[in-house]
Amino acid sequence: MKRFPAPSAAVLLAVVSFSGCAYVGDPKPPTLDIPARITDLRAAQYGGKILVEFTVPPLTTEGLGLTGLQTAQLRASAGSSARDYNVPATGPGAVRYDFPSQEWAGKQVTLTVRATGPKGKASEWSNAFPLPVGAPLPPPASIRAS
């Protein structure tokens, strides 16, 4: 039976050092994918509706690209009453959403919004936007062409 020579210490050291992970550096924890805070919320009343516009930032709080959203949540509050609306938003970019103003007529409503990332983690609430909501004007009646 033929015997092979025992490997030298240098060969063993080389095998051990090259058998690890191919990534150079410390291991990193998984990303949280929390969307960055929305900073440009704005709104206006148009007749019987409140139109809200904002932009979902393209980056996460970790400075990485935001790949998508689960939802965006709009909160309207006046005094002790508050209501949340689910805004259809699927990713970064401009968002427009409207909802009926009837519930808020005659009140000063404060609007805020936040986005929920692909892993279910929500961003901080946006800038608060105060909006005085009035009763919508009735439609014109008795209109005649002359």
Secondary structure as UniProt FT lines:
FT   HELIX           9..18
FT   STRAND          42..46
FT   TURN            47..48
FT   STRAND          49..56
FT   STRAND          59..60
FT   TURN            61..62
FT   STRAND          71..78
FT   TURN            79..80
FT   STRAND          81..87
FT   STRAND          93..100
FT   HELIX           102..104
FT   TURN            105..106
FT   STRAND          107..116
FT   TURN            118..119
FT   STRAND          129..133
//
